[in-house]
Amino acid sequence: MLIETERLRLQSLTPRYTDVVLAYYERNVEFFRPWLPTYGADFFSEKFHKMWLMRDEEQMRAGRQLKLFIFEREDKKMTQIIGDISFSNIIMGVFRSCFVGYKMDRQENGKGYMTEALAHATQYMFEERKLHRVEANIMPRNLPSQRVVEKLGFEREGLSKSYLKINGKWEDHLRYALINDAMM
C-alpha cells in the first residue's frame, strides 16, 4: 500500500523493515511517552517489532486496519520513518467507520507533514475503502494534534472520560470525527 503526496510517501511495511521501525521508536521514546500506553519490557526489541509488523499485515489483509509509515518523498530507500498513521477497528456494513491515530517524529514536528499525510490518507479511506466516518480521539492537552484534525475539518463531538490508559494513567480524550459527505 502506497500513497504519495507532494512531499511525502505513506507506505505500509513488511517485517523486512523491522530495523527502521525500531529505530523510529528508539529515536522518539521520550517524545512519544506522554501519548502512548506504557511500553512493555520487550517493546524495544527486533523480535517485538517483527511480530508487530506481521500482526499489522494480517489485520490489513483482513480489512480491519491500515497502518502507514511516513517517509519524506525523496527517501526512496525508506531509511528513516518520520511518522505513522493507523486506521484501526475498521468496521464495514452499515457502520463503515474506523478510528485513526498518528504520530510524528520529534524532529519533524511543525512542518505540516502530518496535516498533509492525514489529509491524503483519510481521502484514501473515504474514496477507496468507502468509509463513512473516521474518528480521532485526542487528549485535551495535546493541542498540536487537535489543530491537525481541525484543519482537516474534523468536528469535535464530545469528551470521553477516562477513555484510554496512557503512560500508566486513565486519560480523558476529546472525540473528533470527519464524515464522508460523498457517502450521504
ZASE-529451 format. One record per residue: x, z, y of N, C-alpha, C in turn. Coordinates in steps of 0.05 Angstrom, whole numbers, padded with zeros to 5 digits, always signed. Last residue first. Example, Ala and Ser with C-alpha at 12.3 -4.5 7.8 and 13.67 -1.06 7.14 Angstrom:
<atoms>
+00257+00142-00045+00273+00143-00021+00258+00157+00001;+00264+00156-00114+00246+00156-00090+00264+00156-00066;
</atoms>
This chain:
<atoms>
-00466+00037+00206-00492+00049+00213-00515+00032+00202;-00415+00020+00199-00429+00027+00174-00457+00038+00181;-00392+00013+00247-00399-00012+00233-00415-00006+00207;-00378+00064+00263-00403+00052+00274-00411+00027+00260;-00354+00114+00229-00351+00085+00229-00377+00072+00238;-00336+00172+00264-00356+00158+00249-00351+00128+00251;-00294+00226+00259-00297+00199+00270-00316+00184+00252;-00291+00295+00274-00299+00273+00257-00300+00247+00273;-00264+00361+00270-00268+00336+00285-00276+00315+00265;-00265+00429+00273-00273+00407+00257-00279+00383+00275;-00215+00477+00279-00235+00461+00293-00240+00437+00276;-00206+00534+00238-00200+00506+00244-00223+00494+00260;-00174+00597+00225-00197+00582+00235-00188+00553+00240;-00136+00617+00168-00137+00607+00196-00163+00593+00201;-00106+00667+00131-00131+00651+00134-00134+00643+00163;-00036+00662+00118-00058+00675+00133-00082+00656+00134;+00007+00636+00094+00000+00663+00085-00023+00676+00099;+00007+00585+00117+00030+00603+00121+00023+00632+00115;-00062+00584+00113-00038+00571+00124-00016+00591+00129;-00118+00575+00082-00097+00595+00082-00071+00580+00089;-00174+00553+00121-00152+00547+00103-00131+00569+00105;-00217+00580+00150-00221+00556+00135-00200+00551+00113;-00240+00620+00185-00224+00627+00161-00223+00604+00141;-00293+00579+00209-00279+00605+00208-00264+00609+00182;-00294+00521+00239-00296+00531+00212-00280+00556+00211;-00330+00496+00293-00308+00514+00285-00314+00524+00257;-00347+00428+00311-00351+00457+00309-00326+00471+00300;-00338+00376+00324-00364+00383+00313-00369+00413+00311;-00308+00332+00368-00308+00359+00358-00336+00367+00349;-00296+00265+00349-00312+00284+00364-00310+00311+00351;-00246+00216+00358-00258+00236+00341-00273+00256+00359;-00220+00179+00391-00249+00180+00392-00262+00200+00372;-00166+00181+00397-00177+00161+00379-00207+00162+00376;-00157+00225+00429-00150+00198+00440-00163+00176+00423;-00171+00265+00392-00188+00260+00415-00183+00233+00428;-00127+00264+00357-00154+00255+00348-00173+00250+00371;-00086+00281+00394-00084+00256+00378-00112+00247+00370;-00102+00330+00413-00101+00307+00432-00100+00281+00416;-00097+00361+00367-00124+00357+00378-00124+00333+00397;-00042+00362+00363-00058+00349+00342-00086+00343+00352;-00028+00392+00409-00019+00364+00406-00036+00349+00385;-00053+00443+00398-00063+00425+00419-00053+00397+00416;-00065+00485+00356-00050+00460+00353-00060+00439+00372;-00098+00528+00360-00074+00529+00376-00057+00504+00374;-00140+00516+00323-00145+00516+00352-00120+00516+00369;-00123+00471+00271-00122+00498+00281-00125+00497+00312;-00167+00422+00248-00143+00428+00263-00144+00456+00274;-00189+00371+00206-00192+00400+00212-00165+00410+00224;-00223+00310+00208-00197+00324+00212-00203+00353+00219;-00258+00261+00171-00258+00288+00184-00230+00299+00185;-00290+00200+00174-00264+00213+00169-00264+00239+00185;-00343+00161+00148-00334+00184+00164-00307+00193+00155;-00351+00116+00117-00369+00120+00140-00358+00141+00159;-00307+00067+00087-00316+00095+00092-00333+00096+00117;-00286+00019+00067-00314+00021+00074-00324+00050+00076;-00235+00005+00058-00246+00024+00038-00276+00030+00044;-00229-00031+00101-00222-00039+00073-00235-00021+00052;-00249-00006+00148-00254-00035+00142-00249-00042+00113;-00236+00050+00145-00263+00040+00152-00268+00011+00143;-00183+00050+00130-00202+00065+00114-00231+00056+00120;-00161+00020+00172-00159+00010+00144-00180+00024+00127;-00171+00054+00215-00183+00028+00215-00183+00016+00186;-00136+00095+00199-00165+00100+00199-00180+00074+00199;-00087+00069+00207-00094+00079+00180-00124+00084+00178;-00087+00058+00262-00087+00036+00242-00095+00045+00215;-00090+00111+00283-00109+00090+00291-00110+00068+00270;-00045+00135+00261-00071+00144+00252-00093+00124+00260;-00003+00107+00288-00006+00106+00259-00034+00113+00250;-00013+00120+00342-00012+00092+00333-00017+00090+00303;-00009+00175+00340-00034+00163+00350-00035+00134+00340;+00043+00181+00322+00021+00190+00305-00005+00178+00314;+00075+00159+00365+00075+00147+00338+00051+00156+00321;+00081+00179+00415+00057+00165+00410+00055+00153+00382;+00123+00212+00422+00129+00184+00426+00104+00166+00421;+00118+00266+00409+00115+00258+00437+00120+00229+00443;+00165+00273+00355+00141+00282+00370+00141+00271+00398;+00210+00264+00327+00195+00240+00335+00169+00247+00351;+00234+00310+00310+00249+00293+00328+00233+00270+00339;+00196+00330+00273+00201+00344+00298+00215+00326+00318;+00152+00283+00243+00179+00295+00245+00184+00307+00272;+00084+00299+00237+00104+00282+00249+00130+00297+00250;+00026+00295+00194+00049+00310+00205+00069+00290+00217;-00043+00302+00176-00020+00287+00184+00002+00305+00195;-00105+00290+00141-00085+00308+00151-00060+00292+00157;-00174+00279+00133-00148+00268+00140-00130+00291+00150;-00226+00272+00084-00211+00288+00103-00184+00274+00109;-00282+00227+00078-00257+00239+00069-00247+00257+00091;-00339+00189+00053-00325+00206+00072-00300+00216+00060;-00389+00171+00028-00369+00153+00039-00352+00167+00061;-00442+00187+00008-00426+00203+00026-00405+00187+00042;-00464+00155-00030-00479+00158-00005-00463+00174+00016;-00403+00132-00056-00432+00135-00059-00445+00137-00032;-00343+00170-00049-00358+00146-00042-00388+00151-00046;-00295+00211-00022-00320+00211-00038-00336+00186-00029;-00232+00235-00020-00248+00211-00014-00271+00211-00034;-00195+00277-00014-00222+00283-00021-00241+00259-00014;-00154+00250+00040-00159+00263+00014-00188+00269+00010;-00104+00217+00069-00133+00216+00068-00140+00227+00040;-00047+00235+00104-00061+00237+00078-00091+00236+00082;+00011+00213+00133-00018+00215+00136-00029+00216+00109;+00075+00230+00162+00058+00223+00140+00029+00228+00147;+00140+00213+00190+00114+00226+00190+00099+00219+00165;+00188+00189+00182+00184+00203+00208+00157+00216+00210;+00237+00181+00132+00208+00185+00138+00206+00199+00165;+00287+00137+00125+00280+00162+00138+00251+00163+00145;+00293+00089+00096+00312+00110+00091+00305+00137+00104;+00271+00036+00087+00256+00060+00085+00274+00084+00078;+00294-00011+00098+00301+00001+00072+00287+00027+00068;+00275-00022+00149+00266-00038+00127+00272-00026+00100;+00265+00003+00202+00277+00016+00179+00267+00003+00153;+00233-00020+00241+00259-00032+00236+00274-00019+00212;+00189+00015+00243+00186-00012+00232+00213-00025+00225;+00197+00080+00219+00200+00062+00242+00201+00034+00229;+00147+00104+00173+00175+00096+00179+00175+00080+00205;+00106+00149+00140+00110+00133+00164+00140+00129+00168;+00067+00147+00081+00090+00158+00096+00097+00138+00118;+00003+00161+00059+00020+00142+00073+00043+00156+00087;-00043+00168+00009-00021+00182+00023-00002+00160+00033;-00108+00172-00006-00089+00153+00004-00068+00168+00019;-00153+00189-00060-00133+00196-00039-00118+00171-00030;-00185+00172-00100-00192+00197-00087-00174+00205-00064;-00176+00128-00132-00191+00124-00107-00198+00149-00093;-00142+00129-00174-00169+00138-00179-00187+00135-00155;-00094+00115-00148-00106+00096-00168-00135+00103-00174;-00087+00162-00119-00092+00137-00105-00105+00117-00124;-00078+00199-00160-00101+00203-00142-00108+00177-00127;-00030+00177-00181-00054+00180-00198-00079+00182-00181;+00004+00183-00136-00001+00157-00147-00027+00157-00164;+00005+00240-00132-00007+00223-00110-00014+00195-00120;+00032+00252-00179+00004+00260-00176-00009+00244-00154;+00082+00230-00165+00068+00219-00188+00038+00227-00187;+00095+00262-00121+00091+00233-00117+00077+00221-00140;+00100+00311-00149+00080+00308-00127+00074+00279-00122;+00144+00301-00182+00117+00306-00194+00095+00302-00173;+00182+00296-00141+00177+00274-00160+00150+00277-00173;+00180+00346-00118+00171+00323-00103+00167+00298-00120;+00199+00379-00161+00173+00384-00149+00163+00358-00135;+00251+00357-00171+00231+00357-00192+00203+00360-00180;+00279+00368-00124+00272+00340-00130+00250+00339-00151;+00254+00424-00086+00269+00412-00109+00260+00384-00113;+00226+00458-00052+00249+00443-00043+00267+00434-00066;+00187+00485-00083+00179+00464-00065+00203+00446-00056;+00192+00528-00117+00205+00503-00125+00199+00480-00106;+00163+00569-00093+00191+00573-00098+00206+00547-00104;+00118+00540-00044+00124+00552-00069+00154+00553-00073;+00103+00553+00024+00117+00537+00005+00122+00553-00021;+00038+00566+00049+00065+00577+00042+00077+00559+00020;+00008+00509+00083+00007+00532+00064+00036+00541+00058;+00027+00493+00152+00023+00487+00124+00020+00512+00107;+00041+00505+00203+00017+00488+00200+00010+00483+00170;+00088+00533+00209+00064+00545+00220+00038+00530+00214;+00126+00496+00181+00118+00522+00170+00092+00533+00182;+00147+00451+00207+00121+00449+00192+00109+00476+00184;+00195+00471+00228+00176+00458+00246+00148+00457+00233;+00223+00488+00183+00214+00508+00203+00192+00496+00222;+00230+00438+00155+00219+00462+00143+00208+00482+00163;+00248+00387+00166+00226+00397+00183+00215+00424+00172;+00287+00372+00130+00293+00370+00159+00273+00385+00176;+00258+00379+00082+00281+00396+00088+00287+00396+00118;+00221+00336+00086+00212+00364+00086+00234+00384+00093;+00257+00293+00084+00237+00295+00106+00228+00324+00108;+00283+00300+00035+00298+00302+00060+00280+00306+00084;+00240+00289+00000+00251+00316+00001+00267+00320+00027;+00233+00234+00011+00211+00253+00017+00222+00282+00019;+00282+00215-00008+00274+00210+00020+00252+00230+00029;+00280+00229-00062+00302+00240-00045+00295+00236-00015;+00236+00199-00081+00236+00228-00082+00256+00240-00062;+00225+00146-00088+00232+00155-00061+00233+00185-00059;+00207+00138-00139+00233+00127-00133+00244+00137-00106;+00154+00153-00141+00174+00173-00146+00203+00164-00141;+00129+00113-00085+00131+00119-00114+00152+00141-00117;+00087+00115-00027+00114+00115-00040+00111+00123-00069;+00054+00076+00022+00052+00095+00000+00078+00093-00016;+00070+00068+00090+00073+00059+00063+00068+00082+00043;+00073+00040+00152+00060+00061+00137+00058+00052+00108;+00115+00027+00203+00109+00018+00176+00097+00042+00161;+00113+00013+00274+00114+00029+00250+00107+00014+00225;+00102-00015+00321+00128-00001+00319+00133+00013+00292;+00054-00044+00311+00075-00055+00329+00102-00042+00325;+00046-00034+00240+00036-00033+00268+00058-00045+00285;+00027-00045+00173+00047-00048+00194+00033-00047+00221;+00016-00015+00112+00003-00021+00138+00026-00023+00158;+00014-00019+00042+00030-00021+00067+00012-00029+00090;+00017+00000-00024+00000+00000+00000+00018+00000+00025;
</atoms>
